Structures are given as C-alpha cells and as structure tokens.
Amino acid sequence: MYKEQLIQTHHRIAPYIHNTPILSSRLINDLIGADLVFKCENFQKMGAFKMRGATNAIMQLSDKQKQQGVVTHSSGNFAQALSLAAQSLGVKAYIVMPNTAPEVKKNAVRGYGGEIVECEPTLTARENAANEIAERSGATFIHPSNDFNVILGQGTAAKELLEEQPDLQYIFTPIGGGGLVAGTIIATTYFGKNCKVISGEPFEVDDAYRSLQSGVIESNKTTNTIADGLKTQLGDINFPIIKDGIERIIRVSEQEIVNAMQLIWERLKIVCESSAAVALAALIKEKEHFKGKSIGIIISGGNVDLAKLPF
C-alpha cells in the first residue's frame, strides 16, 4: 500500500539529494564468504541518509507551514539534515541541541543555516524546548525518525540500492531511532525479491532488540556506546513497521563496532562513522549464517570527529 507513496517521495526529493554510490571490496567479500555491496550514504549531502527524510518531510508541508518554519531536537545528523534541507527549500529551521553537543556539530548546523537553541542534555529538556519554539513561532515539529514522511524519505536509499542490485537477499542497516530501518523494510517489500532486512545494534543500547522481545517500546538506562547516532529509541509510528517486517536484530560489542569501522576505512577507503559500522559489525559477527548470500549494507553516514577516532 506504500509503494506509490515511496515512488512519489523519491521523485519529489531527487533534485535535492544525491543518488549515492555503491561500492564493494573483494577482500571484505572473502572475509565474509558472501557477495557484499555497500550503499554509501556517507556521500549524501550533509554526510548522512537523514537528508532524504528531512527533505521529504519539509516538502510535504503546506505553504503556510513552510512560512512559519520547522523545529526539531537533535544533537547530530538530523540537526544538520533538517538545517540543510530547510535552507535548500527556503524554510527557517530551529534546532534544539543539548548544551553538551560538540562544537563541530553546532558549527555544521549554523553553516547550514539552522538557528540553534541550547538546552540541558535530557530528552525532557529537548522536548520542552522544541514545544516552546513551536508554540511561540508556529514552526512545525519534525521528529528525526518517528514521522511517516521522514520514514518514506529514508526508504529511498534502499530503493536506489535495489534498483541497481535487484537480487539482494539481505539488507543490513544500523538501528537507533528506527527511521532508516522502517523505510528500508518498506522499500524491500515493494522493490526487493524476498529480500530480508537485518539490523545491527550495540549491546550498550539494545532497546530495539528488547522491544522486539517484549512487543512494547523499551528504552535504555544508560547509553555508553561509541555509536552516538544510535542512542535514540523507537517510536509508535516506526515500531509497528519494524515489528512486522524485520528479520532480526544482531547485537554487537563496542570492540566489534570499532573493528568493522576500521575495516571500512582501510578496505573501502571511505570515511564511515561508528554508528554506520554497526551494520557490518553485525554481519561479521554471524557471517557463518550468510555464506554465499547476496547482501547490501547501508553505510548510514560519515560525520566523524577526526580528533576522536577509536583506532
């Protein structure tokens, strides 16, 4: 039922995004014993897949809503994505960021024209600040992952991948807020040939894994992971899609994430952020189950603080 919506979404956002390259590595194939292709969203505008969803969400607003601007809370890639998408479409963007957010991320948001409002580093403080801006300015709140227009936008990455590689048996993604995974599930349903979606998740923030077990949205007591983009939790819009459509979630250790990240840097010769390496880490961990299979991996982003590389 979502096929036409996904096609329209892709057509709508195409002028504002990159159709990112697909890479492979014979050495990584030999290591896994399978045929791998990597959809490189680290080459997307602003350096991550989130540009897709942010653009689609803004484009779906009414003219009046666009005049009043958009607001979100994010310390990372969605902050940059919404800022750049809004700038591209001539819309004002208010970005609530925790006061602990790295200066490099704040500078990126400012560079893309976003107006930053700082708050305490708690989810409650972030939500309250965003609500206050929405009430004061009339700006429309856009959630980084629990918004159907955002989810459709994120699904265009897997759609592009399947258009070039129609026979993939699996697509691996990282899982955090759930927008990319839900979008990927929608894309594989309509454009794959019995293609299954598997996600990698750090043990340190395994709320999505536990949510699948319990059937309700779980949260994390601590978020002590190098994969800073995966510290968010699933939402009521994307969780039902994930629950119905995901094959499984494979949990990985911090060292497994670092090893996969290093492998991508060394063998594909590309900049990949730690959160993005989680998908490959999950495949490596259980590679014996995927021998001889045709597998796509979405490298979700490449926004890295080069002063803090873990290897």
Phi, psi and omega in degrees: 000344181260359187302310183296323179296320180292319178298314180296320178301312182298317179298320184294315188270348186310319181292346187251357182233169172263140164278099194287154184290159176243123183243162173216165179219122180297323181295318179293321176302316180296321181297319183273329186080030182214171178264112184248142166230144184246120175273112194267080179285356170293342175266004177291158174305140187062005168087014179199159180302340188294345175300327183296306183293321180298317180297313182297318182298317180292319183294338181275355179284157174286165178301320180296317179296319179298321180297330183269353173090178180231156179221144172213168170240127182193144177258000188222239191294324181289329175302314180290320182296313182293323179298312182290318179298317180297317179298317180298329185257007177069036182240144179284137179237126173256127184239115176275122180231142176296145182294352177269356182299141181300145181301326181298325179286320178297318180297322179296316180298315178298320180298331178268009174088006179284143176263116186272135169241120183270151179212176175295151185279054173233154181298320180300315180296321180295313181295318180298317181296318180294319179297321181295318178296318180299317180292319184287318189258342187082006180296146179273129178283131176239117181283140183298334185218337185256059182214126189296325178292326175295314181301314178300318178300315181295329180294342181292339178294312179291327177300313177300318181298315182288334176293329178268332183230071190292343186262014179301137178267334179219147165236128178258136174225160165285160175231127178225269177283340174100356182293315181294316182296314180299317178295322179294321177298316178299316181296317182291329179300320187257337185241354177264168174247088183055040180275129183259147180253128178235140180241149172258144181214138177293141173306326185290338177225066188263037181298323181292319177302313180291328178296320177296324180291317188270338182084001176231159182288118179264164175232176182252138175285321179231159180227056186271067181229151175290338183277077190295337179283353185250021182273001181268172181239167182293162180235172186288345177272315183275334184300316179299323178296316181293314182301319182281331194247346185276143178287308178188170174241131178251125182269144183229154179277166179299320180294324178295325177294313180299317180298318180292319179300315180296320179299318179296315179299315187285321189262323177270347179062039180228157177276123181228134179279162185300319180301323182289332182286346183299326180296313178293322179303319180295318179294315180300319183301322184240036188299333182296337179281348189238020180302131175074005182272160177259117193229133172256141177235127176270114173276104196288334180187169182222032180268101189236139169277106187295343177282349185235036178294139184274004179226000000 
